[in-house]
């Protein structure tokens, strides 16, 4: 069979296919690379969200490091206060006769059990005043405490 008398028509491309490409150009989608930009680069803003995300993550990490530092200082201060209170009470107990031993030696022993170093221990009658230092990493925190009867003026 021969189609000599018939003309063969080319298949038509749907209008929607032709329009979609022209609409992409009109909306600012990337065209073929021009000579001003390296081949394959686009003139649109793809990748901008990645840069913003990395910046936000960096800020969150910096904030977390700062918060951890502040919380570490707070824990060290509380540890120093606890060690000073316990050491002063131990020294006052030794002075009152409730516990046998030297007040400042007992205070130093109790401070070391709390992870602190006894810096000062003074006895004034029934009153004991102690100062301790806690070294937590790069921070050094000090605290002092007094134990004895209320209103004792010495």
C-alpha positions in Angstrom: 0.0 0.0 0.0 1.2 3.3 -0.9 0.1 6.7 0.5 1.0 8.6 -2.6 -2.1 10.7 -2.7 -2.2 11.5 1.0 -0.1 14.1 2.8 1.4 13.0 6.0 0.7 15.4 8.8 3.2 16.0 11.6 1.8 15.5 15.1 0.8 18.7 16.7 2.3 19.8 20.0 -0.3 20.7 22.5 -0.6 24.4 23.3 0.0 23.7 27.0 3.4 22.3 26.3 4.4 25.3 24.2 3.0 27.7 26.8 4.7 26.0 29.8 8.2 26.9 28.5 7.3 30.5 27.7 5.6 30.9 31.1 8.8 29.7 32.8 10.8 32.3 31.1 8.3 35.0 32.0 8.3 34.0 35.6 12.1 34.4 35.9 13.2 30.8 35.7 16.7 30.3 34.5 17.4 30.4 30.9 20.4 28.9 29.2 23.6 30.1 30.7 24.8 33.4 29.3 28.4 34.3 28.7 28.5 36.4 31.9 27.8 33.5 34.2 29.7 30.2 34.3 28.0 27.4 32.5 25.3 25.7 34.5 24.8 28.5 37.0 21.3 29.9 37.4 20.3 33.4 37.9 17.5 32.5 40.4 17.8 32.3 44.2 18.0 28.5 44.6 20.2 27.7 47.6 19.4 30.9 49.5 17.5 28.9 52.1 20.5 26.7 52.7 22.6 29.7 53.6 20.0 31.1 55.9 19.6 27.6 57.6 23.3 27.4 58.2 23.4 30.9 59.7 20.5 30.0 62.0 22.1 26.8 63.1 25.4 28.7 63.8 23.5 31.1 66.0 21.8 28.3 67.9 25.1 26.6 68.5 26.7 29.8 69.8 23.7 30.4 72.1 23.9 26.9 73.4 27.6 27.2 74.2 26.9 30.5 76.1 24.0 28.9 78.1 26.2 25.9 79.0 28.9 28.3 80.3 26.4 30.2 82.4 24.8 27.0 83.8 28.3 25.7 84.7 29.1 28.8 86.6 25.8 28.6 88.5 26.4 24.9 89.4 30.0 25.8 90.6 28.6 28.7 92.8 26.0 26.4 94.4 28.6 23.7 95.0 30.9 26.3 96.7 28.0 27.6 98.9 27.1 24.0 100.0 30.8 23.2 100.8 31.1 26.4 102.8 27.9 25.8 104.8 28.8 22.2 105.6 32.4 23.1 106.6 31.2 25.9 108.9 28.7 23.6 110.6 31.4 20.9 111.1 33.7 23.5 112.7 30.9 24.8 114.9 30.1 21.2 116.0 33.7 20.6 116.9 33.9 23.8 118.9 30.7 22.9 120.8 32.0 19.5 121.7 29.4 17.5 119.6 32.2 16.1 117.5 35.8 15.4 118.6 38.6 17.0 116.7 40.2 20.3 115.6 37.5 22.6 114.1 39.6 23.8 111.1 40.8 20.3 110.3 37.3 18.9 110.2 36.2 21.9 108.1 39.0 21.2 105.6 38.2 17.5 105.5 34.5 18.2 104.8 35.3 20.9 102.2 37.5 18.4 100.3 34.7 15.9 100.3 32.5 18.5 98.6 35.2 19.1 95.9 36.3 22.4 97.4 39.5 23.8 99.1 39.4 25.5 102.5 41.0 28.9 102.1 40.2 30.5 105.5 39.1 29.2 108.8 38.7 31.5 111.8 37.3 30.7 115.2 35.8 33.5 117.4 34.4 32.0 120.6 31.6 29.6 119.5 31.5 31.1 116.0 33.3 29.5 113.0 33.8 31.5 109.8 35.1 29.6 106.8 35.9 30.4 103.1 36.2 27.8 100.4 37.1 27.8 96.7 35.7 25.4 94.0 37.7 25.1 90.8 35.3 23.9 88.0 37.2 24.0 84.7 38.3 27.5 83.9 36.1 29.0 86.6 37.1 29.5 90.3 34.1 30.1 92.6 34.5 31.1 96.2 32.0 31.2 99.0 32.1 31.8 102.8 29.8 30.8 105.6 29.3 31.5 109.3 28.1 29.0 111.9 27.5 29.5 115.6 24.9 30.9 118.0 22.8 33.9 116.7 23.7 37.3 117.8 27.3 36.5 119.0 29.3 39.6 118.6 32.6 38.2 120.0 
